[in-house]
Amino acid sequence: MKKCLSVILIAVLILGTVIILPFSASAASNMVFDLAFGVTQSGHTEKYSINAYKFTLNAYTTLTIDYDSYEPDMISGNYGDSYKGCLFVIKSSDYNNLLIGKSYTTYFKGYVSKGNNKRTWYDGNMSLYAGSYYLIIVPYDDSIGISSIWVRGSNDYTLSVTPTVPKLQSLSATTSTGAVKLQWKGDLSAGGYQIQRKSNSYQTIANTSSTSYTDKSRKPGTVYTYRVRGYTTVGGKKYYGSWSNYSAVTLPSTPTIKNPSANSKHQISANWVKVNPCTGYQVQFSLNQKFSSLTTTKTFAGQNATRYTITGKKEKVYYIRIRAYKKAGGKYYYSAWSKTKSVRCK
């Protein structure tokens, strides 16, 4: 079982280590490969050589690297005890300098400690901005030091590099009568987000690079269930994060209020056109035109109701307004208030 080195390597291009390779391009049997993401690649380094894996990132990406080298064949000298495998990333523009053995400043990412039974390993993460890079694998002698890599031996290894999937946080929604606006906290490594809405099953309704999306032309007073996930695109393939789910309720339509009525028994009635769908209604009767005081509020269930009656004070003018509500998940979702109508109590 491999031993995991818990190292987080942040490639925000922090100045690192000067590395000198004492060999030239003509003297070394350097191998260059295209890095295949998400698969395990096997390789072999010869003495006085390096293996380089080239890759390009279109956006800020966090990579998970799993490297395991085994049975290194160190040549003459007591080098076995000090052997380590070196694993680092450079920009493509620095690669030619590496090959001709010049001393140059690179952005050093880390190296692998010696393990048991002539085995070395590295598990870790690396975050890189958009650009072209080479991942370099080379054995070196730790007794000399990392500042001067002396390629003395050969080794076999396996390498796996997988983009870390983005995480989506704080999914929420604001609603209106006919639209749901989803919002979330984005992940810097996400190249985009996939949004799905559920009917009988989930269907994709949008892909966006934004951290919000408005689902328009929805029915009023209706519960909608969504899920959103981020993805990153590397090497022409999309890598998806986990889904975040959210249920949102559109607001009911605003009721159309009719002229109120009054009778000789001092009763006044609010009248309106029913709203479909809704759970019920809330009616306000007030002696104050702004409904800031002297107000009676009645809330009741029943989608088909079209009238509500109270007993008022004789000769007083009452102002009346109404709104519909939808109850879902223990919460009330209200429409806008209707226009205000007035009537004098007889």
N, C-alpha and C positions, 0 to 999 in steps of 0.2 A: 504494500500500500504506500502510495506517495505521501510524503510529508508536505503539508501545505505551508508555504511562507506567506504570512498575512501582511502583504505589502501593498499599499495603494499608491500607484504611481501616477501623479497628475502631470499630464503633458501640456502645461500651459506655457511651455517653452522657457523653463527656468534654466539659467546658466548652470552647466554641469561640469563634466570632467574632461580634461584634455587627454585624448587617446592617440597613441603613436603605434602604427603598424609597420614593423620593419621588413616590409616586403613590397614589391612593386606589382603592378598589374600583369606584367609579362612573366614574373616569377611565380605567381600564384595561380592555382587552378580554381578560380573563383566561380561559383555556381549561382546563377540568378534565376529565380522562379517567380511566377505569379502567385500571390497569396490567395488560397482558396478559403473563403470564410465558411465556418460552420462544419468543417470536415477535419479529420485527423490526417495530417501529412507526415510521412516518414522521410528521413533524410540521413545523410552521412557526410561528415566533414573530414577532409584529408588534411595531413600536416601542411603547414604553410598556406592554408587557404581559408576562405570564409564561405558561408552560404548566405545569400541575400534574398529576401522575399519582398517584392515590390507590390505596393497597393496604393489606392487613391480613395480618399474620403471626400464626399460632397458636402458634408456638414459635420458639426461637432459630434463626435462619437466616442462612447466608452467601449473599449474592447476588453474582453476576458481572455487572458492568455494562459494556456496550459502547455508547459514544456517539460519534457522528460528525456534525459540522455542516459545512456547505459553502456557499460563495458568499454570505457575509453581506452584506447591502445596507446599509452604514452611511450615514446621512444626513449633512447638511452638517457641515463641519468635518473636521479631520485626525484622524479617529478610527480609520481602518482599521488603522494600524500598531499601535495599542494594544488592539485588540479581543480579547476572550476570551469564551468561552462558560462560563457558570457552571452547575454541576450540584451540587445539595445536597439533603439529606433533612431534613425536619422532622417532628415529631409532629403529628398531626391537630389537637391542641388549640392549636397555635401558628399554624394557617393563617389564622384571621381577623385576628390581629395583623399578619401579613404583608400582607394585602390593604389594610388601612387605613393602611399606611405608618408604623406605630409602630417606634421603636427597640426591639428586643428581643434577648434572648440566644438564639441557636439553636445547634444542634449541627452545626457546619459540617463537611462531608465532603470537599470538594475542588473544584477548578475545572480547566478545560481550558486548556492552553497554546495559543498561536497556532501554527498550522502553516503549511505551504507552500500557495501558490495559494489564499489565503483559506479555508483549511480548518483546523478544530480537531477534536480527538478526545480521548477518554478511555477507557482500559481499566483496570479495577480491581475489587477485591473490597470488599464492605461487609458487616459482620456486625451484625445487629440482633436485639434481644430481641422477644418477642411484643408486639404492639401495632398501632395504626393509624398510617399515615404518608402523607406526600405527598413525591414526588420532584419537585423544582422545576428547570425549565430556563429560563434567562434570559440574554440577552447583556448585557455591561457593558463599560465603558471602563476599561482597566487603568491609564490615566494618572491617573484619579481614585482608584483603589484599591478593594479588595474591601470595605472597610468602608462604602462608600456606592455601592450599585449604581445606576447611572444608565442606564436602558434606552433606548438611543439608536437602535437599528436593528432589523433583522429578519434572520432566517436560517432556512434549511431544515436538517433534521437527521434522522437515524435513531437509534433507541434500542432496545436489546435488553437485557432483564434476565432472567437465568436463575438459579434456585436452584442453589448448588453442592452436588453430591451428597455425602452423608456417607461417611467412610472408616471401615472396620471393621478393628480391629487385634487381634493376639494371640489368635486363635481357638484354643481348646483343649478338651479333654473329660476328664471322669472317668467311669468306668464301674463298673457292678455286674453281677450275674448277669443282670438283666433290664431294665436301663435305661442310657441314655447322657445325661449332663448336659453340655451345651455351654455354654461361657463365652467371653466376649470383652470387649475394652476398647471401650467405647462412644464415640460421637462426640456432642458437645453439640448439634450441629445435626440429629441424627437424631430423627425423630418416631416411628420404630419400626423393627423388624427383621423380615425375612422369612426363614424357615427352610425348607429343602427337604431331603428324603431321597431317595436314589436306590434304585430297584429296577431295572426295565428302563430307566426314564427318571426324571428328577427330578420329584418331586411336592411341592407346598407342604403342609407339615404344621402350620405355625403362623405367626402374626404376633404379635409381642409388643413392648411398650415397654421390657421388662427387658433386661439385658445377660447373661441366661442363660436356658436352656430345657432341661427334662428330657423326653427322649423315653422314655416308659414302655412296658411290655409288649413288650419286645424279646426275641428268642430268645437263650439263653445261648450263649457261645462262637461268636459270629457277627460278621463284619466289616460295619460300616455306614458308608456314605459320605454326608456332609452338605455343604451349602453354605449360607452365611448372607450377607445383604447388608442394609445400612441404607437407609432411605428418608426423605425429607422430603415433607410434603404442603403445597403452596402453591396457592392459588386452586382448591382442589378436585381438584388433580391430584397424583399421586405421582411423585417424581423419585428414581430408584434409583441407589445406588452400585454398585461392582463386587462380584462374588462372592468370598467367601473359602471355600476347600474344606478339609475335614478328614475323615479316616477314623478310626473308633473301633472298638474290639473289646470286646464284652461278655465278662464273665468266664464261664468254664465253670461248670456246676453242680457242687456238692460231691459227691464220690463217697460212696456208702453203704458203709461198711466192715463186713465180716462177721467172725465169730470167726476168729482166726488158728489155724493148725494146726502141730503139731510131730511129728517122727518119731524113730525110734531112731538115725538117722544124724546127729543133732544139727541137722537142718534145720528151719527155721521158715518158714512161708509166710504172707504177707499176702494176704487175699482181699477182694474188693469187687464191687460192681455197676457195670458199665461205664457211662460217661457218653457221651452223644451230643448234640451234636458236641463233640469235643476232638481234640487232636493227640497227646497222650500223658499220662503220669502221673509223679508224683514220690512215692516211698515213703521213709519214715524208720523205721529200727529203732534203738531206743535202750535203754541200760541205765539211763538217767536219765528219770524220769517227766515232767520238764519239757523234755526234749530240749535241755538247755543244754550237755551234754557227752556223751562216749561214744556218739556218734550216727553211724550209717551212713546216707547219703542216696543213693538210686538214682533217676536220671531216665531215662526211656526213652520212645520213640515207640510208638504203636500204640493206636488208639482202642478196639479190641476186647479188649485184655488185661484179665484179671480176677484175675490172681495173679502174685506175685513171691516168689521163695524165696531165702534166704541160709543159710549155715552159721553157727550160733551157738556159744556157749560152754555146755557142759553145766551144767545146774542153774541157769543164770542166767535171770532174768525179763526179757523184752523187751517194750518198749512200742512200739506200731506206730500210725502214722497215714499218711494218703494224701491227695493233692490232684491234680486234673486241671489240664492247661494247654492253651492255644491258642497256637500260634506263627504270627505274622503280621508281615510286614515286618521280619523278623530279630529280633523281640522276643517275649518269653514273657509270656503273661497267665495268671496262676494263679487257681484257685478258692480258696475258703477250705479250711482243713484239715478233714478228717473228724474224727469223734470218735476218741478214743484207745482202742485195745484192747490187752490184754496176754496173754502166753503164756509158759510156762516151757519152756526148751529141755531136751530129754531127753538 
